[in-house]
Amino acid sequence: MTLPTSSNVVRQSVDRATFESFYAGPAPWDINKPQKQFTAIADRVTSPVLDAGCGTGEHALFFAAQGHRAIGIDFVEEAIRRARGKAAERNLPVEFLVKDATKLGDWGERFASVIDCGLFHVFSDDDRRRYVEGLAQVVKPGGLLFLMAFSNEEPGTEGPRRVSRQELYHAFADGWDVESIQPCQIEVNPAFTEVKFSAGGPKAWFAIVRRKG
Ligand SMILES: C[S@@+](CC[C@H](N)C(=O)[O-])C[C@H]1O[C@@H](n2cnc3c(N)ncnc32)[C@H](O)[C@@H]1O
């Protein structure tokens, strides 16, 4: 499966068909456990929790195991099917829904915490704006968004769109306070060897953003 290059997602988001092809096999980002950046901030997370672009659900499942009410959404049915299977196996009461994260504005749910592990960086400029506008509707005043995205410091163009610190500040300039943006690295599935990223995993930003109010 060829990864979309970062240059072609500025105007067009990575589409559902591309993600469906990834989920026909083991996806490169699917490490069968939460990324450590999210487990490290577990004490800052409060219920209810939204895992946006949840994939096979490891972050929602992790927070549910911590006792939180968690909902995971993804627009790929196969990802949600696998996530529901894990929830049943682990006996965790997570709700997993097939839902488009660029259309959150019409949803009645409200969240105190949102996990975005690898979603923001798949969006075009327009969908990025739609996503953030939708988040503004569903995140409660004072609620926190925890977001990890490929960094502009990761060399090359294979893989998702690179995101700069400035783009993160810009995206959350209105109605949000960017509390911190820290460099980190994303753990990838070791079975995925087609693309060589930086040693230790692709360079990323881990941002904590608070909804004003
Ligand atoms: C890089 S993967 C990360 C998956 C998961 N968060 C993880 O850490 O394993 C991005 C996920 O976002 C989902 N996605 C992309 N665009 C979406 C959209 N518009 N609405 C909902 N999910 C979307 C993809 O299907 C994919 O599962």
The ligand as an SDF file (V2000), in Angstrom:
LIG
                    3D

 27 29  0  0  0  0  0  0  0  0999 V2000
   -3.2850    7.7480   11.1180 C   0  0  0  0  0  0  0  0  0  0  0  0
   -4.7700    6.8930   11.4700 S   0  0  0  0  0  0  0  0  0  0  0  0
   -4.7560    6.9000   13.2490 C   0  0  0  0  0  0  0  0  0  0  0  0
   -5.7210    5.9250   13.8610 C   0  0  0  0  0  0  0  0  0  0  0  0
   -5.7400    5.8880   15.3940 C   0  0  0  0  0  0  0  0  0  0  0  0
   -6.0080    7.1870   15.9650 N   0  0  0  0  0  0  0  0  0  0  0  0
   -4.4470    5.3400   15.9250 C   0  0  0  0  0  0  0  0  0  0  0  0
   -3.7400    6.0460   16.6380 O   0  0  0  0  0  0  0  0  0  0  0  0
   -4.1550    4.1650   15.6470 O   0  0  0  0  0  0  0  0  0  0  0  0
   -6.0000    8.1140   11.0670 C   0  0  0  0  0  0  0  0  0  0  0  0
   -7.4180    7.5870   11.2490 C   0  0  0  0  0  0  0  0  0  0  0  0
   -8.3310    8.6390   10.9660 O   0  0  0  0  0  0  0  0  0  0  0  0
   -9.4220    8.1210   10.2330 C   0  0  0  0  0  0  0  0  0  0  0  0
  -10.0090    9.2470    9.4890 N   0  0  0  0  0  0  0  0  0  0  0  0
   -9.4470    9.9560    8.4820 C   0  0  0  0  0  0  0  0  0  0  0  0
  -10.2870   10.9190    8.0630 N   0  0  0  0  0  0  0  0  0  0  0  0
  -11.4060   10.8210    8.8350 C   0  0  0  0  0  0  0  0  0  0  0  0
  -12.6300   11.5410    8.8900 C   0  0  0  0  0  0  0  0  0  0  0  0
  -12.9050   12.5550    8.0630 N   0  0  0  0  0  0  0  0  0  0  0  0
  -13.5390   11.1800    9.8180 N   0  0  0  0  0  0  0  0  0  0  0  0
  -13.2950   10.1390   10.6590 C   0  0  0  0  0  0  0  0  0  0  0  0
  -12.1660    9.4170   10.6400 N   0  0  0  0  0  0  0  0  0  0  0  0
  -11.2210    9.7560    9.7450 C   0  0  0  0  0  0  0  0  0  0  0  0
   -8.8110    7.0390    9.3670 C   0  0  0  0  0  0  0  0  0  0  0  0
   -9.7660    6.1010    8.9210 O   0  0  0  0  0  0  0  0  0  0  0  0
   -7.7820    6.4410   10.3280 C   0  0  0  0  0  0  0  0  0  0  0  0
   -8.3320    5.4020   11.0820 O   0  0  0  0  0  0  0  0  0  0  0  0
  1  2  1  0
  2  3  1  0
  2 10  1  0
  3  4  1  0
  4  5  1  0
  5  6  1  0
  5  7  1  0
  7  8  2  0
  7  9  1  0
 10 11  1  0
 11 12  1  0
 11 26  1  0
 12 13  1  0
 13 14  1  0
 13 24  1  0
 14 15  1  0
 14 23  1  0
 15 16  2  0
 16 17  1  0
 17 18  1  0
 17 23  2  0
 18 19  1  0
 18 20  2  0
 20 21  1  0
 21 22  2  0
 22 23  1  0
 24 25  1  0
 24 26  1  0
 26 27  1  0
M  CHG  2   2   1   9  -1
M  END
$$$$
